């Protein structure tokens, strides 16, 4: 996930959203997903959901709220959260992170890769949206290690709360503008043109990634091991400080001692309470000495 969305056109035909209805929706979104929608997002919420209401035949937001209340499957709540968190992403976004991954993180681990069999390199894209980030990581790793002796045993996990975003990610087909920041050698090696003037990610790259649905506000996560690197970029902009602290604390348990956390450049971790060590803007590292509070072991 990234920024919650761009401003809507003044000509957008919005269905009126009352204060009471807005309060109900924002409370539901916060209670279920930890996403904080302040008052200034009211027009955005109306704009994101108005087309959905019309598609469902709801005359107003009161009708839609009744539909949410009666939806025992949770399908409509999932659809609503997808609409409210529609993002804009592209391949190799914030390219300095990928440079740091290649030149610092992987270089530091190179000794471990060479010792005693394949090193289990584990990287997690938390809030992967439609997959551009994790596929960028997969291409970088494949380009660096494929077919080479002493290569790590690579495991890439990508999670998001949006089922729609995950479907797009698994499909791996994107518009051409998504690749503007991609190195040319990767375009030639890992993309194939489609009949719709789009580009498909190579099957060998798609096969490297496991996509799963996950709510980051859960008490704990189902993964058994820890990760060398976690990307959680442009996700916490949705959260208030309480939710942000909770997510960071939980993520900390799933990062290996000495492992890294990448966040978005528009985000920062609170200086007064932050279990990670600051490395540089938007990059943090977990101390190499494990503590009793980590709770998760590889």
C-alpha positions in Angstrom: 0.0 0.0 0.0 1.0 3.7 -0.6 -0.6 7.1 -0.3 -4.3 6.8 0.3 -5.0 8.5 -3.0 -4.9 11.6 -5.1 -7.4 14.4 -4.9 -10.6 14.0 -6.9 -11.7 16.2 -9.7 -14.1 18.9 -8.6 -16.5 17.5 -11.2 -16.7 14.1 -9.6 -20.3 13.1 -9.0 -20.1 12.2 -5.3 -22.9 10.7 -3.2 -23.3 12.8 -0.1 -21.6 11.4 3.0 -23.0 12.6 6.4 -20.8 13.1 9.5 -22.5 10.1 11.2 -22.0 7.9 8.1 -18.3 9.0 7.8 -17.8 8.2 11.5 -19.3 4.7 11.1 -17.1 3.9 8.1 -13.9 5.3 9.7 -14.5 3.5 13.0 -15.1 0.2 11.1 -11.9 0.7 9.0 -9.9 1.5 12.1 -11.2 -1.4 14.3 -10.7 -4.0 11.6 -7.5 -2.8 9.9 -5.9 -0.1 12.1 -6.2 2.5 9.3 -6.8 6.0 10.4 -9.0 8.3 8.2 -9.1 11.8 9.7 -11.9 14.3 8.9 -10.0 15.8 6.0 -10.3 12.4 4.2 -14.1 12.7 4.1 -14.3 13.8 0.5 -11.8 11.2 -0.5 -13.9 8.4 1.2 -17.0 9.6 -0.6 -15.2 9.7 -3.9 -13.6 6.3 -3.6 -16.9 4.6 -2.6 -19.5 6.5 -4.7 -19.0 4.4 -7.8 -19.2 1.3 -5.7 -22.5 2.3 -4.2 -24.0 2.9 -7.6 -22.7 -0.5 -8.8 -24.5 -2.2 -5.9 -27.7 -0.2 -6.3 -27.3 1.7 -3.0 -29.1 5.1 -3.2 -27.1 6.5 -0.3 -24.4 5.7 2.3 -27.1 4.6 4.8 -28.0 1.8 2.4 -24.4 0.9 2.0 -23.8 0.7 5.8 -26.8 -1.6 6.1 -25.2 -3.8 3.5 -21.9 -3.8 5.4 -23.7 -4.7 8.6 -25.5 -7.6 6.9 -22.5 -9.0 5.1 -21.6 -12.1 7.1 -18.9 -13.1 4.5 -16.8 -10.0 4.9 -16.5 -9.7 1.2 -17.8 -6.2 1.0 -15.6 -4.9 3.7 -12.6 -6.4 1.8 -13.8 -4.6 -1.3 -14.3 -1.4 0.6 -10.8 -1.5 2.1 -9.3 -2.2 -1.4 -11.0 0.9 -2.8 -9.9 3.1 0.1 -6.2 2.0 -0.2 -5.8 2.0 -4.0 -2.2 2.9 -4.5 0.2 4.2 -7.0 3.4 2.2 -7.3 6.0 1.3 -9.9 9.0 -1.0 -10.3 12.2 0.1 -8.5 10.5 2.9 -6.7 12.8 4.7 -4.4 15.8 3.3 -6.2 18.3 4.1 -3.5 16.7 1.3 -1.4 17.6 -1.2 -4.1 21.1 0.1 -4.3 21.5 -0.3 -0.6 20.1 -3.8 -0.7 22.5 -4.8 -3.5 25.6 -2.9 -2.3 25.4 -3.1 1.5 22.9 -5.7 2.7 23.8 -8.5 0.2 27.5 -7.7 0.3 27.4 -8.0 4.1 25.8 -11.4 3.8 28.1 -12.7 1.1 30.3 -14.4 3.7 27.3 -16.3 5.1 26.4 -17.3 1.5 29.8 -18.9 1.1 29.8 -20.9 4.3 28.4 -24.4 4.8 25.7 -24.7 2.0 23.0 -22.4 0.8 22.2 -19.6 3.2 18.4 -19.1 3.6 17.9 -15.5 2.5 14.4 -14.4 3.5 12.9 -11.1 2.4 9.3 -9.9 3.1 7.4 -7.2 1.3 4.8 -6.2 3.9 2.0 -4.3 2.2 3.1 -5.4 -1.2 0.2 -3.8 -3.1 0.1 -5.0 -6.7 3.5 -6.6 -6.6 5.9 -4.1 -8.2 8.2 -3.9 -5.1 8.7 -7.6 -4.5 9.1 -8.3 -8.2 11.8 -5.6 -8.3 13.6 -7.4 -5.4 13.2 -10.8 -7.2 14.7 -9.4 -10.4 17.7 -8.0 -8.5 18.3 -11.3 -6.7 17.8 -13.4 -9.8 20.2 -11.2 -11.8 22.8 -11.4 -9.0 22.6 -15.1 -8.1 20.9 -17.3 -10.7 23.1 -20.2 -11.7 26.0 -19.0 -9.6 27.9 -21.2 -7.1 27.3 -20.4 -3.4 24.0 -18.6 -4.2 21.6 -18.3 -1.2 18.4 -20.2 -0.8 16.0 -17.3 -1.6 12.6 -17.0 -0.1 10.4 -14.0 -0.9 7.1 -13.4 0.9 4.7 -10.7 -0.2 1.6 -9.8 1.8 -1.2 -7.3 1.6 -4.7 -6.8 3.0 -6.3 -6.3 -0.4 -7.4 -9.4 -2.3 -7.7 -7.3 -5.5 -4.1 -6.1 -5.2 -2.9 -9.6 -4.6 -4.8 -10.9 -7.7 -3.0 -8.3 -9.8 0.3 -9.2 -8.3 -0.1 -12.9 -9.0 -1.1 -12.1 -12.5 2.1 -10.0 -13.0 0.9 -7.9 -16.0 1.4 -4.1 -15.9 1.2 -1.0 -18.0 4.3 0.2 -19.7 4.7 3.3 -17.4 5.2 1.0 -14.4 8.7 0.2 -15.7 10.1 3.7 -16.3 12.6 3.4 -13.4 13.6 -0.2 -14.2 17.2 -0.8 -15.4 17.3 -1.6 -19.1 19.0 -5.0 -18.6 16.1 -6.1 -16.4 13.5 -5.0 -19.0 15.2 -7.1 -21.7 15.6 -10.1 -19.5 12.5 -10.2 -17.4 9.6 -8.7 -19.3 7.5 -9.9 -22.2 5.0 -7.9 -24.2 1.3 -8.8 -24.3 -1.3 -8.2 -26.9 -2.8 -5.4 -24.8 0.3 -3.2 -25.0 1.2 -4.2 -21.5 4.1 -6.2 -20.1 4.2 -9.5 -18.3 6.8 -10.4 -15.6 8.7 -13.5 -16.5 7.5 -16.7 -15.0 10.8 -17.5 -13.4 10.5 -14.2 -11.4 6.9 -14.8 -10.5 7.8 -18.3 -9.2 10.2 -16.8 -6.7 7.4 -15.0 -4.7 4.8 -16.3 -2.4 1.8 -14.0 -2.1 -0.5 -14.1 1.0 -3.2 -12.0 2.5 -2.3 -10.5 5.9 -3.6 -7.8 8.1 -0.6 -6.1 9.7 -2.8 -5.1 12.7 -3.1 -8.7 13.8 -1.7 -9.6 17.2 0.9 -11.9 15.6 1.7 -13.2 12.1 1.6 -16.8 10.9 5.3 -16.9 9.7 7.5 -19.3 11.6 10.9 -17.8 11.0 12.5 -14.4 10.8 13.6 -12.3 7.8 16.9 -10.8 6.8 15.0 -7.8 5.2 11.5 -6.4 5.6 10.1 -3.8 3.2 7.2 -2.0 4.8 7.2 1.1 2.6 4.4 3.7 2.4 2.2 1.5 4.6 2.3 3.3 7.9 1.0 6.6 6.4 -2.4 5.0 6.9 -1.9 4.5 10.7 -2.1 6.8 13.6 0.8 6.8 16.1 -0.7 4.1 18.3 -1.2 1.7 15.4 2.2 2.6 13.9 4.0 1.7 17.2 2.1 -1.5 17.4 3.0 -2.5 13.8 6.7 -1.6 14.3 6.8 -3.6 17.5 5.4 -6.6 15.8 7.6 -6.3 12.8 10.6 -6.2 15.1 9.9 -9.7 16.2 10.1 -11.0 12.7 13.4 -9.4 11.7 16.6 -11.4 12.3 19.2 -9.8 14.6 21.3 -7.7 12.2 18.4 -7.6 9.7 17.0 -4.5 8.0 13.7 -2.7 7.9 12.9 -0.4 4.9 10.1 2.1 5.2 8.9 4.9 2.8 10.8 8.2 2.5 7.6 10.0 3.5 7.6 8.0 6.8 9.8 7.9 9.9 10.0 5.9 13.1 9.5 7.8 16.4 12.8 8.7 18.0 11.4 8.5 21.5 10.3 4.8 21.0 11.9 2.8 18.3 13.4 -0.7 18.8 15.4 -0.5 15.5 18.7 1.3 15.1 18.7 4.2 12.6 21.0 3.6 9.6 19.9 6.3 7.2 16.7 8.0 6.1 14.0 5.2 5.7 16.4 2.4 6.6 16.7 0.8 10.0 18.5 -2.2 11.4 17.8 -4.6 14.3 20.6 -5.0 16.8 22.8 -8.0 16.3 22.3 -9.2 19.9 19.0 -11.0 20.4 16.8 -10.0 23.3 14.3 -12.0 25.4 11.5 -10.0 23.9 12.0 -11.1 20.3 9.9 -14.2 20.6 10.4 -15.6 17.1 13.4 -17.7 16.2 14.5 -19.1 12.9 
